[in-house]
Amino acid sequence: MKLSTRSTYGMRALVELGLTVGRGPLSAAQIAERQGLSVAYLEQLLHRLKKQGLVISVRGPKGGYLLAKEPEQITVAEIVRILDGDGMWRNGNGKGKDGHRHAQRIAQAVFRCVHERLEDSLDHVTLKDLCDEVRELAGEPLEHRYVFHI
């Protein structure tokens, strides 16, 4: 199963925010530049995440976005539900020609079973887990990536 572009981009933005917890807000432009994303599209995603209480925005010249919760309190399933809606977990309505109803019911049962288990699994993966994975893959604490010396 492939996550939507919306969910993937949203998770990438949230991981950026998770990696910089305690260092102040990141602007949408900063996140977009680091992730190679469109600022306009990213702002739409951040607005949706803000409406659902995952991020907060800070106004002003040094403003931007911050996580509204601790990274360990945000699950991947929650992000997917917010950005893709519950439709991500469903597959069609099972209607069709009479000759295909049986096959469609079987396909729908398989899809539902797999996706229920996937959703359950994603409920146990947190934003902190994703941030820790990024740090491990980098082979060094990524906190140093965002420290600027003058």
N, C-alpha and C positions, 0 to 999 in steps of 0.2 A: 504494500500500500504506500502511496506517495502522499505526503502532506501537501496542502495547497501552498502556492507561492505566498499568499497572505500570511498563513501560519508560520511558514519558514522565515519570512522577513521579520515578522513580529517577534519570533523567538530570538533571532539574531540581534534585534534591537534590545530586547530585554536582557540578553546575556551581556551586551556592552554595558548596560546600566548595572547589572549585577557585579560585573568586574570592577566597577568604580564606586561601589557603595562606600559612603563616608568621605568622598572627595568632592562633593558638590554636584550640581546638575550638569548634564550633557545636553547640548542643543541637538535638535533634529539634524541640523547640518553636519555637526560633528559625527553623529552616529552614521548618517548616510555616507559621509566621506570614508569612514573607517570600514564600512561594509559594502561600499560600491552600490548603493541604492539611490533611488530617486527620492529627493527631499520631499516633494509634494506627496508621493505615495506613502512614504514613511510617516508623514504628519497625519495622514488619514488613519493609519494603523494606531499611532500613538494616541490620537483622539479617542478612538474606540476603546483602547486599553485604559485610558483615563476615565471614560464614562463608566467602566466596569470596576474601577477601583484598584487597578494594578499599578498604575503610575500616577504621579502628580506632576503638575507643571509649575515652574517658578518663573515669574515675569521679570523683565529687566535685562540689562546688557549682559549680565553674567547668569542669566536664567537658562532654563532648559527643562529637562525631565529627570525625575528621580523615581525609584521604585517606591510604591506606596506601602509595600509589605516587605518583610525579610525574604530573601531569595528562597529559603527553605519552606516558606509558606505558599509559594506559587508553584502549581504543578503544570506539567506540559499539557495534560488533558484540559485544565482550566483555560490555558492560552488558546488551544485549538477550539474549544467551545465558544470562546469570546470572538475569535477572529473568523471562524468558519461556520459557527452555529451548530446546532445539533444535527443538521443535515449531513455533516461529515460522517456520521456514524450510521446512516441509513442508506438503503439501496432500493430505489424505485418503490412502486406500490404493488407489484406482483400481478398487475392486470395484463391481459394480452389475449391472443387467439386461444381458443379452446385446446388446440393440439399442443400448445406450449405451456399451459398452466402448470402441469406437473413439474416440468423442467424448471420453470420460473420459481415455483415454491421451493424446490430443492436448492436452487442457486441463492434464493433469498435467505433460506435457513442457514446455509453455509456462511454467507456474507454477514448475517446478524451475529452468529456465534463467534466468528473470528473477530468482528469489530467490538463486540462486548468485552472480549478478553483483551483486545488491544487497548480499549478505553480504560479498563481496570488497571492494566500495566502502566499506562501513561499517568494515571492518578498517583502512582508511586514514584514518578520521576519528577524531581523538583528543579527549579531554576538554579538552585545551589549545585545540584548534581551536574548540570550542564556547565556551569562556571568552573567547577572543579575539574571536569573533563578537559576543558579548554586549557586550563593551567597545566594539567598533566601532559597534554599533547605538546605544549610549548616547551616543556622541560625546564621551566623556570617560573617563578612567581610573576604573573602578568601584571601585578600591581606596579612593578617597576616601569612597565610600558607607558604608564600615564603620569609618571613623575617628571616634572620639568624643572631643570636647574637653570638659574640665571647667574 
